[in-house]
């Protein structure tokens, strides 16, 4: 469908009707809470409030990788925040993240509780706290952080740009879909060229850069994002596909992808996580129900 060229932007924009397609009911031009609701607190020092979207998966993969590496202090409670229901606008969540986006983390391991919001900030906090998945030496550290921030700057074009107009917008418009498809393919080419000569994003070592990029771009080439794999011809990016499959084979990545997940195959969903045994309980329940 061609774009509607009759629209003329007003001199001053006002919010007089819902917009945002599938997510119109939670979009608004102001911040702050819409209702009073305290956040639950579990038994572990790390309290995660999230949803199994790409940004949420980054953090649960990191936490599961830390536990797999033997960092017992990384035990965590993961509480489900249903963004389609507006949970992110509850007063308790806004106190942890004034931007009302998942994920948000409370670190209660010290004398003073620390709030961390924005997925990239959470990854860096955890990496520095446990001394893992973020090289200390240069130039490896700079390379890792550069790719981490590449993801933070690039993914909005994939999700809010391409994903919105291709999958969620109420009307399919040629110009924005073409514009963002072009940009997403450019980003995939950036990654494909990088991974042609490197096993992982930052080099020879698995880091938080991989954990940040995989849920978005790995999910895209695996066919999980927006139903757009064929449209974007993702099979052409062979190095990205190789890397995506390689990371999915990691048990911690598989577990992290399950946490706070509410869509897709029910066997791959663990709505809340309060201990490592929850995965075993989930598997046993599946076998009983089979």
C-alpha positions as CSV (number, residue, x, y, z in Angstrom):
1,X,0.0,0.0,0.0
2,X,1.3,3.5,-0.9
3,X,1.6,6.2,1.8
4,X,-1.1,8.6,2.4
5,X,0.3,11.9,1.2
6,X,-2.6,14.0,2.4
7,X,-1.5,14.4,6.0
8,X,-0.2,17.8,6.9
9,X,1.4,18.0,10.4
10,X,-0.3,20.6,12.7
11,X,1.7,23.6,13.9
12,X,1.5,22.2,17.5
13,X,1.0,18.5,18.0
14,X,-1.6,17.5,20.6
15,X,-2.6,14.0,22.0
16,X,-6.3,13.8,21.0
17,X,-6.6,10.1,20.0
18,X,-4.9,6.8,20.8
19,X,-2.0,5.8,18.5
20,X,0.5,3.0,18.3
21,X,-1.4,0.2,16.7
22,X,-1.3,-3.0,18.8
23,X,0.2,-1.1,21.8
24,X,-2.1,2.0,21.6
25,X,-3.7,1.3,25.0
26,X,-0.4,1.8,26.8
27,X,1.1,4.7,24.8
28,X,0.9,8.2,26.2
29,X,3.0,11.4,25.9
30,X,3.6,11.7,29.7
31,X,5.6,9.9,32.3
32,X,4.8,8.8,35.9
33,X,2.6,6.2,37.5
34,X,-1.0,5.7,36.6
35,X,-1.9,3.6,39.7
36,X,-0.6,2.6,43.1
37,X,1.0,-0.8,43.2
38,X,3.9,-2.0,45.3
39,X,6.4,-4.4,43.8
40,X,6.9,-7.9,45.3
41,X,10.2,-8.7,46.9
42,X,11.6,-12.3,47.0
43,X,14.3,-14.0,49.0
44,X,17.3,-13.2,46.9
45,X,19.5,-10.0,46.9
46,X,18.8,-9.5,43.2
47,X,15.2,-8.7,42.3
48,X,14.4,-8.5,38.6
49,X,11.1,-7.0,37.3
50,X,10.8,-7.8,33.6
51,X,9.2,-9.5,30.7
52,X,10.6,-12.0,28.2
53,X,11.1,-9.5,25.4
54,X,14.6,-9.1,23.8
55,X,15.5,-6.4,26.3
56,X,14.4,-8.6,29.2
57,X,16.1,-11.7,27.8
58,X,19.5,-9.9,27.9
59,X,19.4,-9.8,31.7
60,X,18.0,-13.2,32.4
61,X,20.6,-14.8,30.1
62,X,23.3,-12.8,32.0
63,X,22.1,-14.0,35.3
64,X,21.8,-17.6,34.2
65,X,25.3,-17.4,32.7
66,X,26.7,-16.0,36.0
67,X,25.1,-18.9,37.9
68,X,26.4,-21.4,35.4
69,X,29.9,-20.0,36.0
70,X,29.6,-20.6,39.7
71,X,28.7,-17.1,41.0
72,X,26.2,-18.1,43.7
73,X,25.5,-14.5,44.6
74,X,23.8,-14.1,41.2
75,X,20.7,-16.0,42.5
76,X,17.7,-13.9,41.7
77,X,13.9,-13.6,41.8
78,X,12.4,-12.6,38.4
79,X,8.9,-11.1,38.7
80,X,6.6,-10.8,35.7
81,X,5.7,-7.3,34.5
82,X,2.9,-7.5,32.0
83,X,3.4,-4.4,29.8
84,X,0.3,-4.9,27.9
85,X,-1.6,-4.6,31.1
86,X,0.3,-1.4,32.1
87,X,2.2,-3.0,35.0
88,X,5.1,-0.7,34.2
89,X,3.1,2.3,35.2
90,X,2.5,1.0,38.8
91,X,4.0,3.3,41.4
92,X,6.5,0.7,42.7
93,X,7.8,0.0,39.2
94,X,8.2,3.7,38.4
95,X,10.2,4.1,41.6
96,X,12.7,1.6,40.2
97,X,12.5,2.8,36.6
98,X,11.1,6.3,36.1
99,X,11.2,5.6,32.3
100,X,8.6,2.8,32.8
101,X,10.4,0.3,30.6
102,X,11.5,-3.3,31.4
103,X,13.8,-4.6,32.7
104,X,14.5,-3.0,36.0
105,X,16.7,-4.5,38.8
106,X,17.0,-3.9,42.5
107,X,20.3,-5.0,44.0
108,X,19.8,-5.5,47.7
109,X,23.1,-7.3,48.4
110,X,24.7,-4.3,50.1
111,X,23.7,-2.0,53.0
112,X,21.9,0.3,50.6
113,X,19.6,-1.0,47.9
114,X,20.6,0.0,44.4
115,X,18.2,0.5,41.5
116,X,19.5,-0.1,38.0
117,X,17.4,0.5,34.9
118,X,18.1,0.2,31.2
119,X,19.3,-3.2,30.1
120,X,22.8,-2.2,29.1
121,X,23.3,-0.5,32.5
122,X,22.2,-3.7,34.2
123,X,24.5,-5.9,32.2
124,X,27.5,-3.6,33.0
125,X,26.5,-3.5,36.7
126,X,26.3,-7.3,36.9
127,X,29.5,-7.8,34.9
128,X,31.5,-5.4,37.2
129,X,29.8,-6.8,40.4
130,X,30.9,-10.4,39.6
131,X,34.0,-9.7,37.5
132,X,32.6,-11.7,34.6
133,X,31.8,-11.4,30.9
134,X,33.4,-7.9,30.6
135,X,37.2,-8.0,29.9
136,X,39.3,-5.9,32.2
137,X,42.2,-5.5,29.8
138,X,42.3,-3.1,26.9
139,X,41.5,-3.1,24.0
140,X,39.1,-6.0,24.7
141,X,37.1,-4.0,27.2
142,X,36.6,-1.1,24.8
143,X,35.6,-3.5,22.1
144,X,33.0,-5.1,24.3
145,X,31.5,-1.8,25.5
146,X,31.5,-0.4,22.0
147,X,29.4,-3.3,20.7
148,X,27.1,-3.2,23.7
149,X,26.4,0.5,23.0
150,X,26.1,-0.3,19.3
151,X,23.2,-2.6,20.3
152,X,21.6,0.0,22.5
153,X,21.7,2.6,19.7
154,X,20.7,0.2,16.8
155,X,17.9,-1.9,18.2
156,X,15.3,0.9,18.3
157,X,15.5,1.0,14.5
158,X,14.8,-2.7,14.5
159,X,12.1,-2.8,17.1
160,X,10.4,0.7,17.2
161,X,11.1,1.2,13.5
162,X,11.0,-1.9,11.4
163,X,9.1,-4.1,13.9
164,X,6.5,-1.5,14.5
165,X,5.7,-0.6,11.0
166,X,6.0,-4.1,9.6
167,X,4.2,-6.1,12.3
168,X,2.2,-3.8,14.6
169,X,1.1,-0.6,12.9
170,X,-2.6,-0.5,12.0
171,X,-1.8,0.4,8.4
172,X,1.0,-1.0,6.2
173,X,2.9,2.0,4.8
174,X,5.5,1.5,2.1
175,X,7.9,4.3,3.0
176,X,8.6,3.5,6.7
177,X,8.8,-0.3,6.0
178,X,11.3,0.3,3.2
179,X,13.2,2.8,5.2
180,X,13.6,0.6,8.2
181,X,14.1,-2.7,6.3
182,X,17.0,-1.0,4.6
183,X,18.5,0.0,7.9
184,X,18.0,-3.4,9.6
185,X,19.7,-5.2,6.7
186,X,22.6,-2.7,7.0
187,X,22.8,-3.6,10.7
188,X,22.8,-7.3,9.9
189,X,25.6,-6.7,7.4
190,X,27.6,-4.9,10.1
191,X,27.2,-8.0,12.3
192,X,27.8,-10.5,9.5
193,X,31.1,-8.8,8.6
194,X,32.2,-8.7,12.2
195,X,31.4,-12.4,12.8
196,X,33.1,-13.5,9.6
197,X,36.5,-13.2,11.4
198,X,35.4,-13.5,15.1
199,X,33.7,-16.3,17.0
200,X,31.9,-13.9,19.2
201,X,30.9,-10.2,18.8
202,X,33.8,-8.7,20.8
203,X,36.4,-11.3,19.6
204,X,37.3,-14.7,20.8
205,X,35.6,-14.4,24.2
206,X,31.8,-14.6,25.0
207,X,30.8,-11.3,26.6
208,X,27.9,-9.1,27.6
209,X,28.0,-7.8,24.0
210,X,26.8,-11.2,22.8
211,X,24.1,-11.3,25.5
212,X,22.8,-7.9,24.5
213,X,22.8,-8.4,20.7
214,X,21.6,-12.0,20.6
215,X,18.0,-11.6,21.8
216,X,17.4,-9.0,19.1
217,X,19.4,-10.0,16.1
218,X,19.8,-13.6,16.9
219,X,16.1,-13.8,17.4
220,X,15.6,-12.1,14.1
221,X,17.6,-14.6,12.0
222,X,16.1,-17.5,14.0
223,X,12.7,-16.4,12.8
224,X,11.3,-15.3,16.2
225,X,11.1,-11.6,15.5
226,X,8.1,-10.0,13.7
227,X,7.7,-13.0,11.3
228,X,10.1,-11.2,9.0
229,X,12.8,-13.7,8.3
230,X,11.8,-14.4,4.7
231,X,11.1,-10.7,4.0
232,X,14.5,-9.7,5.2
233,X,16.2,-12.8,3.6
234,X,18.1,-13.4,6.9
235,X,19.6,-16.6,5.5
236,X,22.0,-14.4,3.6
237,X,23.7,-13.4,6.8
238,X,25.4,-16.8,7.3
239,X,27.8,-15.7,10.0
240,X,25.0,-14.2,12.1
241,X,23.0,-17.4,11.7
242,X,26.1,-19.5,12.8
243,X,26.6,-17.3,15.9
244,X,22.9,-17.3,16.8
245,X,22.7,-21.1,16.6
246,X,25.9,-21.4,18.6
247,X,24.6,-19.2,21.4
248,X,21.2,-21.0,21.6
249,X,23.1,-24.2,22.3
250,X,24.3,-22.8,25.6
251,X,22.1,-24.1,28.5
252,X,22.1,-20.8,30.3
253,X,20.9,-19.0,27.2
254,X,18.0,-21.5,26.8
255,X,17.1,-21.0,30.5
256,X,17.4,-17.2,30.2
257,X,15.1,-17.1,27.2
258,X,12.4,-19.0,29.2
259,X,12.3,-16.6,32.2
260,X,9.3,-14.1,32.2
261,X,8.3,-15.4,28.8
262,X,4.5,-15.4,28.1
263,X,4.3,-16.1,24.4
264,X,5.2,-19.0,22.1
265,X,5.5,-22.6,23.0
266,X,4.2,-23.1,26.6
267,X,7.1,-25.5,27.2
268,X,9.5,-22.6,26.8
269,X,7.8,-20.3,29.3
270,X,8.7,-19.8,32.9
271,X,6.5,-16.8,33.9
272,X,8.4,-16.2,37.2
273,X,11.7,-17.5,38.5
274,X,12.6,-17.7,42.2
275,X,15.2,-20.4,42.2
276,X,17.1,-22.8,40.0
277,X,14.7,-25.6,40.9
278,X,11.9,-23.7,39.0
279,X,13.2,-25.0,35.7
280,X,13.2,-28.6,36.9
281,X,9.7,-28.2,38.3
282,X,8.6,-26.7,35.0
283,X,10.1,-29.7,33.1
284,X,8.4,-32.2,35.5
285,X,5.1,-30.5,35.1
286,X,5.4,-30.8,31.3
287,X,6.2,-34.5,31.6
288,X,3.2,-35.1,33.9
289,X,1.0,-33.2,31.5
290,X,2.3,-35.1,28.4
